[in-house]
């Protein structure tokens, strides 16, 4: 009597795993994050031209920074993740100032009002 019950449990386990696989249950290995397949650290390093402007309110924003920022505002979730990353923190970036860079660059299609942590994109 024990053997058939044991096989039933194995069979039930295999059936449930098959159903889960057919329904597309995906493990965390396939989660990419707010920047897709891109590493947040590398994305933060791309914003290096904006470091000084992200530290001081009245600092001029370079054209190179505006070019990079124009690409980043297309994905505001990624931009926020970059601004709050350890790499940005180590560089001295202040998120409350950095969220104003798209406005200071006069980027027309910036995500105005997007909540980025405790701050809002201007």
N, C-alpha and C positions, 0 to 999 in steps of 0.2 A: 504494500500500500504506500510505503514511503517513496519508492522510485517513481511512480506515475505523478505524484504531487510535485516532486523535485523537477521533473521534466516539464510539468505545466508552468511552473514558475519561470523556468528558463525560456520556454516558448512565449510566455506573456511578456517577458523582458525584451526578447528579440522583436516581437510584434510592435511593442511601444517604441523601441528605438527606430524601427523602420518607418513608423508613422511620423515620428518626430523628424526624421531625415527627409521624408517626402514633403512635409509642410514647411521646410526651409528654416528650421531652427539653426541659428548660426551662433557659434561660440564667440568669445571676446577677441579671438585672434583676427577676426575680420573687421573689427571696429577701427576706424582710422582717426576719428577725432574731428574737431572743428575745422582743421585745415586739410581735410581729406587725407591723401597719402603723404603729404608733406610733413616733415618734422618741425615742430613749433620752434625748436632752438634754431634751426637753419632759417626759418622764416623771420625770426627776431634779428638774426644777423644781417638779413637783407635790409632791415630798416636802420642800419648803421648811419647813413647820411642824415637821419632825422634825430639823432641822439641829442645834440645840443638844443634843437628846437623843442624837444620833449622834456627838457629840464628847466627851461626859462620861458616865461610867458611872452616876453617882448623880443625874444631872439628872432632874427630873420630866418625864414624857412627857405632853404636852398631849392633851386629848380630840380636838382637831382632827387631831393627828398620828396618833392611834390609828385614827381614821376613815379617813384616807388609807391607812394601813398595812394595814388590814383588806382593802382592795381589792387592794393590791399582793401580798399573800401568796397570792392565788389563782393567781398565775403566778410561782413562785419563781425561774424562770430569768430572767424580766424584772427581778425585784427585784434579783437578783445583778448583772445587767448595769448596772442603775442605780447600785448601790452602788459599783461599780468604774469608773464613767464619769468622764470628765474633769471634768464639771460638778460631780459630788459631791466629787471631789478638790479642786477649786478652792474649794468651800464649806467645806472642812476636815472633811468627813465621814470618820470612821474606821470602815472596814468591820467590824473586830473588835468594835466597840461597836454599830454599826448593826444587826448581825444579832440582837442581844438585844432590840431594840425590840418585836417581836411578843410576846415573852414578858412584857416589862414592861407591855404593854398588856392582858395576859390574853386574847389572842385564842385562842379554843378550837380552831379548825380550822387552826392554823398548821402549816406543813410541818416538823415537828421532825425534825432529823437530816439535812436537805437540805444537801449540800456546796455552799458558796458560796465559790468560790475556795479560799483556804487555811483558811477558817473554816466552821463548821457552824451552821445556823440552830438556835437554842435553842427 
